């Protein structure tokens, strides 16, 4: 616990040939007036499993060509007031730097810069940056966790993480190509202002599209969200995780892979309402009249087939579905009727006989003692 506040530059692995390690498990390390260097000319290691590393200006990893730097986050929070440079500083490439985020939260106010000797790997946690610059030959791996960035310079491969554009909601602009593999997720938040992924190169889609209403925003028919822009497009999402819509509203995804739009349309129907009517022995019962009403007004009627199945075609609305056998008015059903809200196809609207299931015809022959048919007998 506690806070360590430093006014000057912190260097871990300052001299060539040196080997320094700093472990932050709790409390706060604070660089108030200068910057922090992990591996200046020597080898520097920063291991953070908790606490807060607060850098007022820059964080340089492997600043000089002879340096080797490792920053590994498994917890806690790191905030960088300006640039975080992996494998160099703001003006030039340096040595070999490796930044790994397994858990925790990393926030870079300005630019996360990856030089040719730099490797950034996100396996978990959350990483926020205004800009990620991956145009200098370095390596950027998004294997898990979340990436929130306004501008990504270079190519971004999302192998298993979540890209959440901007800052709830906002826009992520990628100046190169975007690839999303089977394990990747693109998270889009919708409101009056909504998330946009804008890729100047090729957008290659796979994995999951997760759509969320932002801050309780109500999704209504007629809304259109132009969420995806690309130079060229390949593939489609493997799965779509869409929020449940209010009654009478439907997702229209016809434009998703042509112009990147998510649209909401009013449901009109008609939609099929299907079910089965069974007798007391649970056999399908034919010839049953099934009627849909709105209040006392009939909206549709049909008759069960030989297997007891029926289909009603109804517009969007709320209906009472009632089975009857006109020739057997004493027959009762369980339930007697069912309330159905039609906002799409409905199945399993079933009924079963609880009273007299049917009237059966019994036939036979009356014979005398010699086995001959006998006329005039009252049965």
N, C-alpha and C positions, 0 to 999 in steps of 0.2 A: 504494500500500500504506500501512500504518500506520493509526493511530487518531487522530481528532480528537474530544476530549471537551469538551463545553460544559456549563456549570453553569446558565446563564441561558436566556432565551427566544431562539430563533433566528427572525429575521424576514427573509424575502426579499421585497423590494418593500414596504418599511416605510411610507414617506410617500406621500401622494397625488401622483401624477405621476411617481413613481420607477419604475424598471424594473430588476429584479434577476434574475440567473440563477445557479443552482448546478448543477454537473455532477458526479455521482458515478460514477466509472468503476471504482473498486476501493477496498480498505481499508474503514474504518468511520467513519461520522459518528455521534456519540453525544451525545444530549441526556439527561444524567443526572438532572437535578432539575427540569426545567421542560418547556415544550412547544415545538412548532415551528410556524411560520406561513409558508405560501407565499402571498404576496399579503395584506398586512395592510390598507393603504389604497391601495397602488399595485399595480403588475403584478409578479407573481412567477412564476418558472419553475423547476421542479426536474426535471432530466433524469438518470435513473438507468439506466446500462447495465451496472453491476456493483457489487460491494461490498455493504455493509450500511448501511442507514439505520435507526438504533435510537433510537426516540423513547420516553422514559420515560412520559410522560402522553399529551397530546393532540397531534394534527396537524390544524391548521385551514387550510383552503384558501379564499381570498377572504373573510377574516373580516369586513371592513367592506363597506358597500354600494358604495363606490367602487372596490373591489379587483377584480382579475382574476388568476386563478391557474391554472397548468397543472402537473400532475405526470404525467410520462410515464415508465413503466417498460419497458425493453427487456431487462432482465437484473438480476441481483442479488437481494437480499432487503431488504424493509422490514418492520419490526415496530413496532407502535404499542401502547403500554402501556394505553391507555384508548380514547378516541374518535378516529375520523377523520371530520372534518366537511367535506363538499364544498359550498362556497357558503355558509359561515357558521361559527358555532361551536356549542357545546353548547346555548346558550340562544336564539339568534336567527339568522335568515337574514342573509346578507351580500351579496356580489357574485356574480360569475360564476366558477365553478370547474369545471375539467375534469380528471378522473382517468382515465388510460388505461393499461391493463396489456396489453402485447403479449407479455411473457415475464417470467420471474422469479417471485418468490413474495412475496405481501403477506399479512401476518398482523395482524389487528386484534383485540386482546384483548376489547374491549367492543363498541362500536357503530360501524358504518360508516353515517353519517347523510348523506343526500342532500337538501339544501335545494332550493327551487324554481329557483334559478340554478345548480344543480349537475348535472353529467353524469358518470356512471361508465360506462366502456366496457371490457369484458373481451374481448380478442381472443385471448389466449393466457396461458400461465403458470397459476399457482394463486393463488386468493384465499380466505383463511380469515377468518371473522368469527363472533363469537358472535351478533350481531344485525345485520341490514341493515334500516335504516329508510328506506323509499321512499314515505312517505305525505305528503310536503310539496310535491308537484308537480314534483319533479326527474325525471331520466331515468336509467334503469339498463338498459344493453344487455349481454346475455350472448351474444356472437357466437362465442366460442371459449374455449379454456382450461377450467379447472375452478373451480367454486364450491362451497365447503364452508361451510355456515352452519347454525346451530341454529334461528334464527327469522328469517324474512323478512317484514317488515311492508309490505303493499301488494301490488301485482301484479308477478309475475315472468314475463318473456317469455324463454324459452330458444330463441334463434334458431339457435345452432350450437355451443353449449358443452356441458359436462358438469356436471350437478347431482349431487353426491355427498353424500347426507344426513349431517348430524352430523359426527362425527369417528371414523370407522372402528371399528365401525359406530355409527350414531346416528340421530337423528330430525331432520328439517327440517320445521318448521311454517311454513306460508305463510298469513298472515291474509287475503289477498286471493285472486286467481285465479292459476292457473298455466297457461301456454301453452307447449307444446313443439312447435316446428316440425320440418320434415323433416330439418334438419341437427342437431337437438338430441339429446342422450343423457341418459338417467336411469340412473345407476349404482347398483345395489343390491348390498350385501355381505351374505352370509348366514353366520351362525354361531348359537350358542345365543342370542346377542343379535344382532339384525339391523337393517338400515337400514329406515327408515320415511319416506315422504313424506306429510305430513298437510296437506291443503289445505282451508281453511274454505269457500272459494268454489268456482268451477268449475275442474275439471281438464280441460284440452283436450290430448289426446295425439296425438302423431305421432312421427316420428324413431325412435330406437333405445332399447330396453331392454337394458342390459348387466347380467348377473347374475354375481357372482363369489363363490366360497367364500372366507371370510375366514380367513387364517392357517392354511391347510391343513385347514379344517373338512370333515368327511366328510358327504356328503349321503346319507341313507338313507331308505328307504320309510317312510311314515307321518308325516314331518315336514310342518308347515304354517307358512308365513310370511305374516303379514298385513302387507304392505308398503305398500299404498296406501290412503289414506283421503281422501274428497272430500265436498264439499257436493253437487256435481252433476258428472256426467262426460259428456264429448263426445269422440268419436273413439277410435282405437286406435293402438297403436304400429305403425309401418311395418315394423319388423323386431325380432326377438328374438334376442339373443346369449346363449345359455344354455350353462352348462358341461356337459361330458360327464359322464354319471352312471355309477356302478358297474353291473355286470350285474344284471339283475333289477329295476332301478329306472327309473321313467319319470316325466317331467314331466306333471302334470295341471293344465292351464291353464283348466279350465272355469269357475273362479271368479275369474279375473283381472279381468274387466271387470264383474263383478257385486258382488264385495266386496273386490277388491284382493288376493286371495290367490295365492301360489305354493305349490302342493302337490306332494308327492312320493308316488307310488303304486307298489306292487309290480306288476311285470309278471307276468301269468299266461298270456296267449295264449288260444287257439292262434294261431300266426302262420304265414303261408305261406312255405315254402321252395321256391324255383323254380329250374329250370335246364333245360339242353338236352343230350341225348346225341346225338353225331354219329358217323357211320361213318368209315372210313378216307379217304373222299373228302370229308369234312366236310359231308355231307348229313345232315339230321335222320333219326334212326334210330327207327322205331316199334317197339312191342312189347317194349321193354326194361323189366325189373322193377327199380324203384329202392326200396331199403329203408333205413329209418332204424332204428338200434339204439342202445341204451344198454348198453354192455358186450356181452353176448351176447343180450340181451332185445330182441326186435323192438318198435319203438314206432310204426311206420307203414310202409305200403307202397303203391306206386302203379305205373302202367305208362305209358310215354311214348306220346304221341299220334302222329298221322300226320306231324307235323313234328319229332318227337323231343323235344317239350317235356313237362315233368312238373311237378306241384305236390304237395307234402306239407304237411299241416296239423299243426303240432307245438306243444306247450306249451313254456314257457321251460325251457331246459336245454341240455346238451351232447350232441351226437349224432354217430354215424358214418354217413355216407351212402354206400351201396354199390350200383353198378349190376350187373346180371347178365342173361344171356339163358339161361333154363333149358333151352331146346332146343339151345343151343350152348355147353356148359360150357367149351370151350377158348377162347372169346373173352375177350380181355383189354382192359382200359381204362386210360387215362391221365387222371388218377391212378386207382389201383385203388379208392380210397375217399377221402372228405374228412371232416375234423373240422369241425363247424359248431356255434358257440355261438348259440343262438336266444334273443335278448332283444328281438326285433322282427322284422319281415319281412326275409327274406334272399333275394337274387336272385343269379343268375350262378353257381350251384353246378353247373358244367358238367363233362361227361366226353366223351372221344373214344375210339373203338376203335383199338387198336394191333395186335391179332391179326386173326384171320379176321373180317372185318366181318359176314359173313352167309353162308348157304348159298343158292346160286342154282339155279334150275331151268333147264336147257338143253333146248330142244326143237328137233327138226328132222325131215327126211324122207330116207329112203334110196331111190334109184331105180335101175332097171336101165339098160342101154345105150339102150333105146328110150324111156326117160323114164317108164316105169310104176313105181308104188310096189312095193317089194320087201319081202316079209314074211320073218320068221325071222332077220334079221340081228342079230348081237350087237354092241352098241356099247359 
